[in-house]
C-alpha cells in the first residue's frame, strides 16, 4: 500500500513540540484548516464542488458537523464567525417546520417509532441553498433521511448553553423562534425516553440504543441544569417562555427535580453500557456493537461530569482495535467506503446512491454484504483521539496521556493530502483531490497492482478540518500547562 504521510507535511511532524512549532504549523496550515461559511452563516459538510451540484449531497449542512465547525472557530479566536455559525443553527431550529416537529413529538412521542418516524422528528440536515432551510431534495421530493440523531441535537443544544454560560453570545442575540428549541428540547428528549431510544446515531445507520447519543444528551442536560442554578439565567428562561407562550409547568427545564431525574436515567444507561456502544442486543444482531469511535464524544465534546478520568481512559483503551495504519475505523465491519466502494458506474441522477440513507435494516445489511474483510475506511479521527487525550491529561497529567496526545496529533497531520496541480493525488473514485486538504477518510482500492490507500472523494471535509484545528489548539494548551510546571 502507498505510504503516508505526504512530503508536504513531513517537516511539521515532531516527536516533541514547542509552542513556536505549533505557531509555525498553524501558519502553514491556514488554508488547509480554513472554514468557509455561507452568507447566512452556515457551514457545509464539504465545499468540494460547485454549490448545489454535489450528487453525494455533502454540500448540505449537517448539524453535527456545523457544531464542530463552531467549536473550532471559537477555539481559534474567530469569534464573529463562530457566533454567526451558532446563531445560524438556532435560526434553523427556529423555522416553522422545525418548531412544528418539536411540538408534535412532545405531544405524541410514539410517532417517532412508527413508520416514517425518522422524518417526523427534528431534522439534522438541510439544504443551505433553499430559501427556508428545507430538506435536501432527491428526484421526487425531499430525500428520505433518518433524522433520529439525538447526538446531533444534543451537540447543538450543549454548544448554545455553553456559549450563553460563558458570555460568548448574549441571550438577546438568540433568534426569537430559536428559543423554542432551547426551552423545549429537554422535554422533547424526556418524552422520547432518550435513555432507551433507538436512534441512527453519529453514523446515521441502523437504529440502536447508542451510548454515544445517550451520553451527549445527558451532558447537554447537565449543562442546562448547571446554567439554571444561576438566578439571571433562570429568570431569562422564564421570561423567554412567557414571551413564546410556552406553559412552563409542562417543560422539564422549569422543573429541576424532573431535569435531574432525566440526567440520572441517562447516567444509569451509560454506566450499564460502557465501554461499549450498543451492547443491549444479542451478539448475533447487527445492532450489537462494542468498540465504536462515536464513544469519543463522551470525552469530547460531551465532557460528562460524572465520567472520571479512569472511566475515560478505559473508554479510549477500548477503541484501540479501531486504530489502523493511516486512520481510525468507525467500528469493526464498517462497510461504508470500504474497498472499491467508489469504483464502477452509478446512475446519472441528482443523488449518488452510495451516499443515500442506510438506516433501514435491509439497506444496512445489503451494504454490509459488500464489505471486503479488513478494508474498512480509515477516518480522520486521530485528531479527535488527540483531543480526548488532552482532556485526560488536563484531568490527570500523566506522561502517558501526553505522549498519546502527541502521537495521534502527528498521525492526524500525516493525513493531509499531497500532490501538485500537475501531479495530483487521486481519490478512491479515480478523480483528483486537492493538495493540502484533510479527507473524510482513506479508502482502500484493490486492482491488478495490489491494494493502495487513497483519499475518499469527500475531500476536504469540514468536520475533519475542525477536528484537526481543535487538536492543534488542545496541544498548545497542554504545552502551556507543561511549561508552567
RAGICOR-V673008 format. One record per backbone hydrogen bond with DSSP energy under -0.5 kcal/mol. CO is the residue of the C=O (numbers start at 1). NH is the residue of the N-H. Records with the same first field share a line. If there is no record, write none. Layout:
CO=NH + NH
//
This chain:
6=9 + 10
7=10 + 11
9=12 + 13
10=13
18=21 + 22
19=23
20=24
21=25
22=26
23=27
24=28
25=29
27=30
29=33
31=34
34=36
38=41
42=38 + 44
45=462
50=53
53=55
54=57
55=352
57=60
58=46
60=45 + 62
61=126
62=66
63=67
64=68
65=69
66=70
67=71
68=72
69=73
70=74
71=75
72=76
73=78
74=77
77=79
78=82
79=83
80=84
81=85
82=86
83=87
84=88
85=89
86=90
87=91
88=92
89=93
90=94
92=95
95=99
96=100
97=101
98=102
99=103
100=104
101=105
102=106
103=107
104=108
108=111
109=112
110=113
111=114
114=117
116=119
117=120 + 121
118=147
124=63
126=61 + 128
127=130
130=133
134=127
136=143
141=138
145=147
147=149
148=200 + 201
149=152 + 153
150=154
151=155
152=156
153=157
154=158
155=159
156=160
157=161
158=162
159=163
160=164
161=165
162=166
163=168 + 169
164=167
170=173 + 174
171=174
175=178 + 179
176=179
177=180
178=181 + 182
179=183
180=184
181=185
184=188
185=189
186=190
187=191
188=192
189=194
190=193
193=196 + 197
194=197
197=199
199=208
200=205
201=204
204=358
208=199 + 210
210=214
211=215
212=216
213=217
214=218
215=219
216=220
217=221
218=222
219=223
220=224
221=225
222=226
223=227
224=228
226=229
227=230
229=231
230=233 + 234
231=235
232=236
233=237
234=238
235=239
236=240
237=241
238=242
239=243
240=244
241=245 + 246
242=245
246=248
247=250
248=251
251=254
252=255
255=258 + 259
256=260
257=261
258=262
259=263
260=264
261=265
262=266
263=267
264=268
265=269
266=270
267=271
268=272
269=273
270=274
273=276
277=211
278=289
279=281
282=285
285=288
289=278
290=277
292=295
293=296
294=297
295=298
296=299 + 300
297=302
298=304
304=307
306=308
308=312
309=313
310=314
311=315
312=316
313=317
314=318
315=319
316=319
317=320
319=322
320=323
322=324 + 329
327=324
328=379
330=293
331=334
333=335
335=338
336=377
338=341
340=343
347=349
351=353
352=355
353=356
359=207
360=364
361=365
362=366
363=367
364=368
365=369
367=370
368=371
371=373
372=375
377=379
378=442
379=328
380=383
381=385
382=386
383=387
384=388
385=389
386=390
387=391
388=392
389=393
390=394
391=395
392=396
396=398
398=402
399=403
400=404
401=405
402=406
403=407
404=408
405=409
406=410
407=411
408=412
409=413
410=414
412=415
413=416
415=439
416=6
417=436
418=425
423=420
425=433
427=430
431=427
433=425
437=417 + 439
438=460 + 461
440=380
441=456
442=378
443=445 + 454
444=340
445=447 + 452
447=450
450=447
452=445
454=443
455=428
457=459
458=440
461=465
462=466
463=467
464=468
465=469
466=470
467=471
468=472
469=473
470=474
471=475
472=476
473=477
474=478
475=479
476=480
477=481
478=482
479=483
480=484
481=485
//
